[in-house]
């Protein structure tokens, strides 16, 4: 496992480009990417693969090819395992319809993971929490994936609920929380767990991406608007 201080992304298009790069790198082995908070008031990213070459290349892509931003992350699973309180939760994507605006070129006018990044930044010292997206690439720019949240340390049960709730705007439904150490260990290890779903390569960026630059978050754009599902025809 590698821990990466990510290079901020200037646009959602850059996030999709990074996601496509990770999909390409992971074609020969499972690849898992992380958003992590460790009580240090910063969002870290992580990457893990059974193939060490794939892992190193993926970490380099996330770091913007800055080798000084990459460090070994073997201590994270070990620290989580020592915590008395642990919890994890699976996340299942649901279909949603969002009205896009031509003023933003079709992109969502907000950072869909902003709330998640903020929650991870504000963890208390002694807490570790994160999101894990585990992927195994498929043909036609798709991948088989699973999404999990985990937390350890004081008040882990509440923290994992808050982290999963921050994904509400993305369009996911949380599964029943799990408190067993085995479930948490599998989540932190980046194993593909139920529920399993299929993503197209650029959709990876909806569920995982490093923080955007401040200028990207302040971009002039209309608020996100949800279009209600079409109801039955009126009589």
C-alpha positions in Angstrom: 0.0 0.0 0.0 1.2 3.5 -0.9 0.1 6.7 0.8 0.1 9.7 -1.6 -0.2 13.4 -0.9 -2.3 14.1 -4.1 -1.7 16.8 -6.6 -4.9 19.0 -6.6 -7.0 18.6 -9.7 -7.9 21.7 -11.7 -11.0 20.4 -13.4 -13.4 17.5 -13.4 -11.9 16.6 -16.8 -8.6 16.1 -15.1 -10.3 13.8 -12.6 -11.7 11.7 -15.5 -8.3 11.6 -17.2 -6.7 10.3 -13.9 -9.5 7.7 -13.6 -8.9 6.4 -17.1 -5.2 6.2 -16.3 -5.8 4.1 -13.2 -8.2 1.8 -15.2 -5.4 1.3 -17.8 -2.8 0.6 -15.1 -5.0 -1.9 -13.3 -5.7 -4.1 -16.3 -3.3 -6.8 -15.1 -4.2 -6.8 -11.4 -6.8 -5.6 -9.0 -6.3 -2.0 -8.0 -7.8 -0.3 -5.0 -7.8 3.5 -4.4 -8.4 5.2 -1.0 -9.5 8.6 0.4 -8.0 8.7 3.9 -8.3 10.9 7.0 -5.9 10.2 9.9 -6.6 13.1 12.3 -3.9 15.3 10.7 -6.3 17.8 9.1 -5.5 16.7 5.6 -7.0 14.4 3.0 -4.6 11.7 1.9 -5.0 9.3 -1.0 -3.8 5.7 -1.1 -3.4 3.0 -3.6 -2.9 -0.8 -3.3 -2.4 -3.6 -5.8 -1.1 -7.2 -5.5 1.3 -6.1 -8.3 3.9 -3.8 -6.9 4.8 -2.3 -10.3 1.1 -1.4 -10.9 0.9 0.0 -7.3 3.9 2.3 -7.8 2.8 3.5 -11.2 -0.7 4.3 -9.9 0.8 6.2 -6.9 3.0 8.2 -9.3 0.0 9.2 -11.5 -2.0 10.4 -8.4 1.0 12.4 -7.1 1.5 14.1 -10.4 4.8 12.2 -10.8 6.2 13.9 -7.7 8.1 11.1 -6.0 8.5 13.0 -2.7 4.7 12.9 -2.3 4.7 9.0 -2.1 5.4 7.0 1.0 4.8 3.5 2.2 1.4 2.9 3.7 1.8 -0.4 5.4 1.3 1.3 8.8 -2.3 2.2 8.0 -3.8 -1.4 8.1 -1.6 -2.1 11.2 -2.9 1.0 13.0 -6.5 0.2 12.2 -6.1 -3.4 13.4 -4.9 -2.1 16.8 -7.9 0.1 17.4 -10.5 -1.1 19.9 -13.4 0.4 18.0 -13.8 -0.5 14.3 -16.6 -0.3 11.8 -17.2 -0.6 8.0 -20.0 -0.2 5.6 -20.6 -1.1 2.0 -22.0 1.4 -0.4 -24.3 0.5 -3.4 -24.7 3.1 -6.3 -28.2 3.9 -7.3 -29.4 5.5 -10.6 -30.1 9.2 -10.4 -31.1 11.9 -12.9 -29.3 15.2 -12.7 -30.1 18.2 -14.8 -26.9 19.5 -16.3 -26.3 23.1 -17.4 -24.7 24.1 -20.7 -22.9 26.9 -18.7 -20.6 24.2 -17.2 -20.1 22.2 -20.4 -22.2 19.3 -19.1 -20.1 18.8 -15.9 -21.7 18.7 -12.5 -21.4 22.3 -11.2 -20.2 21.1 -7.7 -17.5 18.8 -6.4 -19.5 15.7 -5.5 -17.0 14.6 -2.9 -16.4 17.9 -1.2 -18.4 16.9 1.9 -16.5 13.6 2.1 -13.1 15.4 1.9 -14.3 17.9 4.6 -15.3 15.1 6.9 -12.0 13.3 6.6 -10.1 16.5 7.1 -11.9 17.1 10.5 -11.3 13.8 12.1 -10.1 13.9 15.7 -6.6 12.8 16.6 -6.5 9.0 17.2 -9.2 8.4 14.5 -8.6 6.8 11.1 -11.3 6.7 8.5 -11.6 6.4 4.7 -13.3 5.3 1.5 -12.0 2.4 -0.5 -12.9 1.8 -4.2 -11.7 -1.6 -5.3 -11.6 -2.3 -9.0 -10.9 -5.1 -11.4 -10.9 -3.8 -15.1 -13.2 -5.4 -17.7 -13.2 -4.9 -21.5 -14.7 -1.9 -23.1 -13.4 0.6 -20.6 -15.4 -0.8 -17.7 -14.5 -2.3 -14.4 -16.0 -4.5 -11.7 -16.0 -2.5 -8.5 -17.0 -2.3 -4.8 -17.1 0.8 -2.6 -16.7 0.7 1.2 -16.3 3.1 4.1 -14.4 2.3 7.3 -13.5 4.0 10.5 -11.4 3.1 13.6 -10.6 4.7 16.9 -12.9 6.6 19.3 -16.6 6.7 18.2 -15.9 4.6 15.1 -19.6 3.7 14.7 -20.7 7.3 14.4 -17.8 8.3 12.2 -18.5 5.6 9.6 -22.1 6.7 9.4 -21.0 10.3 8.9 -18.5 9.4 6.2 -21.1 7.3 4.3 -23.7 10.0 4.7 -21.3 12.5 3.0 -21.7 10.3 -0.2 -25.4 11.0 -0.4 -25.0 13.5 -3.3 -23.1 10.9 -5.3 -26.2 8.6 -5.3 -25.3 5.7 -3.2 -27.2 3.7 -0.6 -25.4 2.5 2.5 -25.6 -1.2 3.5 -25.9 -2.5 7.1 -22.9 -1.5 9.1 -20.5 -4.3 10.1 -18.5 -4.3 13.3 -16.4 -7.4 12.9 -12.6 -7.1 12.6 -12.6 -9.4 9.7 -15.0 -7.2 7.7 -12.9 -4.1 8.5 -9.7 -5.9 7.6 -11.0 -6.9 4.2 -12.2 -3.4 3.5 -8.9 -1.8 4.5 -7.1 -4.4 2.4 -9.0 -3.2 -0.7 -10.7 -6.5 -1.4 -13.7 -6.5 -3.7 -16.7 -7.0 -1.4 -20.5 -7.1 -1.8 -22.3 -5.2 -3.2 -20.4 -5.4 -6.5 -21.3 -3.2 -9.4 -19.9 -2.2 -12.9 -18.5 1.2 -13.7 -17.3 2.8 -16.9 -13.8 4.2 -16.6 -14.7 7.9 -16.4 -17.4 7.1 -13.8 -14.6 6.2 -11.4 -14.0 9.9 -10.9 -17.6 10.3 -9.5 -16.9 7.9 -6.6 -13.2 8.7 -6.1 -10.9 11.6 -6.8 -8.4 13.8 -5.0 -9.6 17.3 -3.9 -9.9 20.0 -6.6 -8.0 23.2 -6.5 -9.6 26.2 -4.7 -10.2 27.9 -8.1 -12.1 24.9 -9.4 -14.4 24.9 -6.4 -15.1 28.6 -6.8 -16.0 28.3 -10.5 -19.0 30.3 -11.4 -21.7 27.7 -11.9 -25.4 27.3 -11.2 -26.5 25.1 -8.2 -27.0 21.4 -8.7 -30.6 20.6 -9.6 -32.2 17.3 -9.4 -34.9 16.4 -11.9 -37.7 14.4 -10.2 -38.5 11.0 -11.8 -41.2 11.1 -14.4 -44.6 10.2 -12.9 -47.5 8.3 -14.5 -49.4 10.2 -17.2 -52.2 12.3 -15.9 -55.7 11.2 -16.7 
